[in-house]
Amino acid sequence: MFSSVWNFVKRHKRKFIFTGAVVGGVYFLGKYAQKKLMELQEREATEYMAQARRQFHFESNQRTCNMTVLSMLPPLKEAIVSQLNSESLTALLKAKPANKLEIWEDLKIISFTRTVVAVYSTCMLVVLLRVQLNVIGGYLYLDNSVGKNGTTPLAPPDVQQQYLSSIQHLLGDGLTELMTVVKRAVQSSLGEVSLKQSLSLLELEQQLSWIRAEVEAGSERSLSWYLLADDENALADQSDGQDVVVCQPTRLQRPEHVLHFVCLPDFATVLNVCLNRGFSRLLDNLAEFFRPPPGDCAAAPDSLSVVNLPLAKIIPIINGQINLICSETPSHFVQDLLLNDQVKEFAANVYETFSASPDLQK
């Protein structure tokens, strides 16, 4: 019996060898595939955890951005009010001076100027801080990530402080220059409008549109000029009309990073979106004062276009809008800017650029 089995094996030797090779190959191939699958799963899990950690850090950074904007609004308001002080003019009017009409004319220009400046500067503050804090946030993510321990930090605290200090230009010289341009535009648009002339909300919207057009299109300087100090503007002039390449330097730098983003078309687009939304919200606030009295059945469906107020009555309404625009509590005006989808997308792009590992960019 043993010999018959042996003869059977000898006759089918090649088949047994082939079968053994196939079975062995399948076994080792299965082991190899299992190993590769485990490696792939581990890599995917690591990447998922890294992405989740990065997303959490980004969202936390956006909350920091929002809180920083709110904390900067009171000093912004103080800077505007100190230079465009309508309260002193109001106090003079209460004393019934002989030059009452002249003071009213000054109050008209000051009130519109400071409200328009408040809209512009708040929008600039929101977008500029989004850039600054997401650049820093991206570097801090890398500094805190695995593998950065023991190396020179990309964003040391002293450099962070120096980098963020550039916002002071917007609250100082930049704001003063902006006031000059806006005041000239307000004077051009409303200077000849009588205090007794009645305006509808639509006519008031047209006046604001004319002011915006002169500020944005009538000036030789772009709006980014008010965000940059003189040395930074010199760099901006050199890059004017040239392609601006945004890359990730080895460490946090200033003013180069601000310049990179302020000169990008995306920055101008997002700022313009904020300005459109800001002036739209301003008109929404003003619309509350142009509604017909309750129970007025004669009012047309589009009553906001037919209700008129004398300019003298509109002035105190306009004058008080700065308290809503530059409010340290989350007003509708500020929320509209902070929660804008294009602002969020722009912030994500900035963070993505500076939180990516330099090794991945080589």
C-alpha positions as CSV (number, residue, x, y, z in Angstrom):
1,M,0.0,0.0,0.0
2,F,2.8,2.3,0.8
3,S,4.5,1.7,-2.5
4,S,1.2,2.4,-4.4
5,V,1.0,5.7,-2.5
6,W,4.6,6.5,-3.3
7,N,4.0,5.7,-7.0
8,F,1.0,8.0,-7.0
9,V,3.0,10.8,-5.6
10,K,5.8,10.2,-8.1
11,R,3.4,10.2,-11.0
12,H,1.8,13.5,-9.8
13,K,4.9,15.1,-8.5
14,R,4.7,18.2,-10.6
15,K,1.1,18.7,-9.7
16,F,2.0,18.5,-6.0
17,I,4.9,20.9,-6.4
18,F,2.7,23.3,-8.3
19,T,-0.1,23.1,-5.8
20,G,2.4,23.6,-2.9
21,A,3.9,26.6,-4.6
22,V,0.4,28.1,-5.2
23,V,-0.7,27.4,-1.7
24,G,2.5,28.8,-0.3
25,G,2.4,31.8,-2.5
26,V,-1.2,32.5,-1.6
27,Y,-0.2,32.2,2.1
28,F,2.7,34.6,1.9
29,L,0.8,36.9,-0.4
30,G,-2.0,37.0,2.2
31,K,0.5,37.8,5.0
32,Y,2.0,40.5,2.9
33,A,-1.4,42.0,2.0
34,Q,-2.4,41.8,5.7
35,K,0.8,43.6,6.7
36,K,0.3,46.3,4.0
37,L,-3.3,46.7,5.0
38,M,-2.4,47.2,8.7
39,E,0.2,49.8,7.6
40,L,-2.3,51.6,5.5
41,Q,-4.9,51.5,8.3
42,E,-2.3,52.8,10.8
43,R,-1.2,55.6,8.4
44,E,-4.9,56.6,7.7
45,A,-5.6,56.6,11.5
46,T,-2.5,58.8,12.1
47,E,-3.5,61.1,9.3
48,Y,-7.0,61.3,10.6
49,M,-5.9,62.1,14.1
50,A,-3.5,64.7,12.7
51,Q,-6.2,66.3,10.6
52,A,-8.7,66.2,13.5
53,R,-6.1,67.8,15.8
54,R,-5.4,70.4,13.1
55,Q,-9.1,71.1,12.6
56,F,-9.6,71.5,16.3
57,H,-6.7,73.9,16.5
58,F,-8.0,75.9,13.5
59,E,-11.5,76.3,15.1
60,S,-10.0,77.3,18.4
61,N,-7.9,79.8,16.5
62,Q,-11.0,81.3,14.9
63,R,-12.6,81.8,18.3
64,T,-9.5,83.6,19.3
65,C,-9.8,85.8,16.2
66,N,-13.4,86.7,17.1
67,M,-12.5,87.5,20.6
68,T,-9.5,89.6,19.5
69,V,-11.7,91.6,17.1
70,L,-14.2,92.3,19.8
71,S,-11.5,93.4,22.2
72,M,-10.0,95.8,19.6
73,L,-13.3,97.5,18.9
74,P,-13.4,99.8,22.0
75,P,-10.0,101.3,21.3
76,L,-11.0,101.7,17.6
77,K,-14.1,103.5,18.6
78,E,-12.2,105.7,21.1
79,A,-9.6,106.6,18.4
80,I,-12.4,107.6,16.0
81,V,-14.4,109.6,18.5
82,S,-11.4,111.4,19.8
83,Q,-10.6,112.8,16.3
84,L,-14.2,113.2,15.1
85,N,-15.8,114.5,18.3
86,S,-19.4,115.3,17.6
87,E,-20.3,115.3,21.3
88,S,-18.5,118.7,21.7
89,L,-20.5,120.1,18.8
90,T,-23.8,118.8,20.4
91,A,-22.9,120.5,23.7
92,L,-22.3,123.8,21.9
93,L,-25.7,123.6,20.2
94,K,-27.4,123.2,23.6
95,A,-26.0,126.6,24.6
96,K,-27.8,128.2,21.6
97,P,-24.8,130.0,20.1
98,A,-25.1,132.7,17.4
99,N,-23.3,130.5,14.8
100,K,-25.8,127.7,15.3
101,L,-26.2,127.0,11.6
102,E,-22.4,126.7,11.1
103,I,-22.1,124.2,14.0
104,W,-25.0,122.2,12.5
105,E,-23.1,122.0,9.2
106,D,-19.9,120.8,11.0
107,L,-22.0,118.3,12.9
108,K,-23.4,117.0,9.6
109,I,-20.0,116.3,8.1
110,I,-18.5,114.9,11.4
111,S,-21.4,112.5,12.0
112,F,-21.4,111.0,8.5
113,T,-17.6,110.9,8.4
114,R,-17.2,109.0,11.7
115,T,-19.9,106.5,10.8
116,V,-18.5,105.7,7.4
117,V,-15.0,105.6,8.9
118,A,-16.3,103.1,11.5
119,V,-17.6,100.8,8.8
120,Y,-14.4,100.9,6.8
121,S,-12.1,100.5,9.8
122,T,-14.1,97.7,11.4
123,C,-14.1,95.7,8.2
124,M,-10.4,96.3,7.8
125,L,-9.8,95.2,11.3
126,V,-11.7,92.0,10.8
127,V,-9.9,90.9,7.7
128,L,-6.4,92.0,8.8
129,L,-6.7,90.2,12.1
130,R,-7.9,87.1,10.3
131,V,-4.6,87.2,8.3
132,Q,-2.3,87.9,11.2
133,L,-3.8,85.4,13.7
134,N,-4.1,82.6,11.2
135,V,-0.5,83.0,10.1
136,I,0.6,82.9,13.8
137,G,-1.9,80.1,14.4
138,G,-0.4,78.0,11.6
139,Y,3.1,78.4,13.0
140,L,2.0,77.6,16.5
141,Y,0.4,74.4,15.3
142,L,3.7,73.3,13.8
143,D,5.6,74.4,16.9
144,N,3.2,72.2,19.0
145,S,3.1,69.2,16.7
146,V,5.1,66.1,17.1
147,G,8.7,66.4,15.9
148,K,9.1,70.1,16.7
149,N,10.3,69.5,20.2
150,G,13.8,70.8,20.9
151,T,14.0,72.9,17.7
152,T,13.9,76.6,17.4
153,P,10.2,77.8,17.4
154,L,8.8,79.2,14.2
155,A,6.8,81.8,16.1
156,P,8.5,82.8,19.4
157,P,6.5,85.1,21.7
158,D,8.6,88.2,21.0
159,V,8.2,87.9,17.3
160,Q,4.4,87.3,17.7
161,Q,4.2,90.5,19.6
162,Q,6.1,92.4,17.0
163,Y,4.1,90.9,14.3
164,L,0.7,91.8,15.9
165,S,1.9,95.3,16.7
166,S,1.4,96.3,13.0
167,I,-2.3,96.5,13.8
168,Q,-1.5,99.7,15.7
169,H,-1.0,101.5,12.3
170,L,-4.6,101.0,11.5
171,L,-5.6,102.5,14.9
172,G,-3.2,105.4,14.4
173,D,-1.8,107.0,11.3
174,G,-3.7,104.8,9.0
175,L,-7.0,105.7,10.6
176,T,-6.1,109.4,10.5
177,E,-5.4,109.2,6.8
178,L,-8.7,107.3,6.2
179,M,-10.6,110.0,8.1
180,T,-9.1,112.7,5.8
181,V,-10.2,110.8,2.7
182,V,-13.7,110.0,4.0
183,K,-14.3,113.5,5.3
184,R,-13.4,114.9,1.9
185,A,-15.8,112.5,0.2
186,V,-18.6,113.4,2.7
187,Q,-18.1,117.1,2.1
188,S,-18.3,116.5,-1.6
189,S,-21.5,114.5,-1.4
190,L,-23.4,116.2,1.4
191,G,-21.8,119.6,1.7
192,E,-24.4,121.4,-0.4
193,V,-27.4,119.4,1.0
194,S,-29.6,121.6,3.1
195,L,-30.3,120.6,6.7
196,K,-34.0,121.1,5.9
197,Q,-34.0,118.8,2.8
198,S,-35.9,115.6,3.4
199,L,-34.3,112.3,2.3
200,S,-35.8,108.9,1.9
201,L,-33.9,105.8,2.9
202,L,-33.2,105.1,-0.8
203,E,-31.8,108.6,-1.2
204,L,-29.7,108.2,1.9
205,E,-28.3,104.9,0.4
206,Q,-27.4,106.8,-2.8
207,Q,-25.5,109.4,-0.8
208,L,-23.5,106.6,1.0
209,S,-22.8,105.0,-2.4
210,W,-21.4,108.2,-3.7
211,I,-19.2,108.6,-0.6
212,R,-17.9,105.0,-1.1
213,A,-17.3,105.5,-4.8
214,E,-15.1,108.6,-4.1
215,V,-13.2,106.9,-1.2
216,E,-12.5,103.7,-3.1
217,A,-12.3,104.8,-6.8
218,G,-11.6,108.5,-6.5
219,S,-8.4,108.0,-4.4
220,E,-5.0,107.2,-5.9
221,R,-4.4,104.8,-2.9
222,S,-6.0,101.4,-2.5
223,L,-7.7,100.6,0.8
224,S,-4.7,98.4,1.8
225,W,-2.7,101.7,2.2
226,Y,-4.4,102.4,5.5
227,L,-3.3,99.0,6.8
228,L,0.4,99.3,6.3
229,A,3.0,101.6,7.8
230,D,5.2,103.7,5.5
231,D,8.0,101.1,5.2
232,E,5.4,98.4,4.3
233,N,3.7,100.7,1.8
234,A,7.1,101.2,0.1
235,L,7.3,97.4,-0.3
236,A,3.7,97.4,-1.6
237,D,4.5,100.0,-4.2
238,Q,7.5,97.9,-5.4
239,S,5.2,94.9,-5.8
240,D,2.4,96.8,-7.4
241,G,1.4,95.2,-10.7
242,Q,3.6,92.2,-10.1
243,D,2.6,88.7,-9.1
244,V,2.8,88.2,-5.4
245,V,3.8,84.7,-4.4
246,V,2.8,83.5,-1.0
247,C,5.1,80.9,0.4
248,Q,6.0,79.6,3.9
249,P,9.2,81.1,5.1
250,T,11.2,79.2,7.8
251,R,10.1,81.6,10.5
252,L,7.5,84.2,11.3
253,Q,8.4,87.5,9.7
254,R,7.1,91.0,9.6
255,P,6.1,92.9,7.5
256,E,6.5,90.4,4.7
257,H,3.6,88.2,5.7
258,V,1.2,91.1,6.0
259,L,2.4,92.5,2.7
260,H,1.9,89.1,0.9
261,F,-1.7,88.8,1.8
262,V,-2.7,92.5,1.7
263,C,-1.4,92.6,-1.9
264,L,-3.3,89.5,-3.0
265,P,-6.5,90.0,-5.0
266,D,-8.3,87.6,-2.6
267,F,-7.7,90.0,0.3
268,A,-9.2,92.9,-1.7
269,T,-12.2,90.7,-2.6
270,V,-12.9,89.6,0.9
271,L,-12.5,93.2,2.2
272,N,-15.0,94.3,-0.4
273,V,-17.4,91.6,0.6
274,C,-17.2,92.8,4.2
275,L,-17.7,96.4,3.2
276,N,-20.8,95.5,1.1
277,R,-22.2,93.6,4.1
278,G,-21.2,96.3,6.5
279,F,-22.9,99.2,4.6
280,S,-25.9,96.9,4.0
281,R,-26.2,96.3,7.8
282,L,-25.8,100.0,8.4
283,L,-28.8,100.7,6.1
284,D,-30.8,98.0,7.9
285,N,-30.2,99.8,11.1
286,L,-31.2,103.1,9.6
287,A,-34.3,101.6,8.1
288,E,-35.8,101.2,11.6
289,F,-36.1,105.0,11.7
290,F,-37.8,105.3,8.3
291,R,-40.8,103.0,9.0
292,P,-44.3,104.6,9.0
293,P,-46.1,105.0,12.3
294,P,-48.0,101.9,13.5
295,G,-51.5,101.7,12.0
296,D,-50.7,103.9,9.1
297,C,-52.9,102.2,6.5
298,A,-52.0,104.7,3.8
299,A,-48.4,103.6,3.7
300,A,-47.4,101.8,0.5
301,P,-45.8,98.3,0.7
302,D,-42.4,99.9,-0.2
303,S,-43.0,102.6,2.4
304,L,-39.2,102.8,3.1
305,S,-38.9,104.5,-0.2
306,V,-41.6,107.1,0.5
307,V,-41.0,107.9,4.2
308,N,-38.8,111.0,4.3
309,L,-36.9,112.6,7.2
310,P,-35.2,116.1,7.2
311,L,-31.4,115.8,7.1
312,A,-31.3,117.6,10.5
313,K,-33.2,114.6,12.0
314,I,-31.1,112.0,10.2
315,I,-27.8,113.5,11.6
316,P,-28.3,112.3,15.2
317,I,-29.4,108.9,13.9
318,I,-26.2,108.6,11.8
319,N,-24.1,110.0,14.6
320,G,-25.2,107.2,17.0
321,Q,-24.5,104.3,14.7
322,I,-20.8,104.1,15.8
323,N,-22.1,102.6,19.1
324,L,-23.6,99.7,17.2
325,I,-20.7,99.3,14.7
326,C,-17.9,99.4,17.2
327,S,-19.6,97.5,19.9
328,E,-17.6,95.2,22.1
329,T,-20.6,93.0,22.6
330,P,-21.4,90.8,19.5
331,S,-23.8,93.2,17.6
332,H,-25.5,92.2,14.4
333,F,-23.0,94.3,12.5
334,V,-19.9,92.6,13.8
335,Q,-21.5,89.1,13.7
336,D,-22.3,89.6,10.0
337,L,-18.6,90.2,9.4
338,L,-17.2,87.4,11.6
339,L,-19.6,84.8,10.4
340,N,-19.3,85.6,6.7
341,D,-18.6,82.5,4.6
342,Q,-15.9,84.2,2.4
343,V,-14.1,85.5,5.5
344,K,-14.1,82.0,6.9
345,E,-12.8,80.5,3.7
346,F,-10.1,83.1,3.4
347,A,-9.0,82.4,7.0
348,A,-8.9,78.7,6.2
349,N,-6.7,79.2,3.2
350,V,-4.2,81.3,5.2
351,Y,-4.1,78.8,8.0
352,E,-3.7,75.9,5.6
353,T,-0.7,77.7,4.0
354,F,1.2,78.2,7.3
355,S,0.2,75.1,9.2
356,A,1.4,72.7,6.5
357,S,4.7,71.0,7.3
358,P,7.6,72.6,5.4
359,D,8.7,69.1,4.4
360,L,5.5,68.6,2.5
361,Q,6.1,71.8,0.5
362,K,9.5,70.8,-0.8
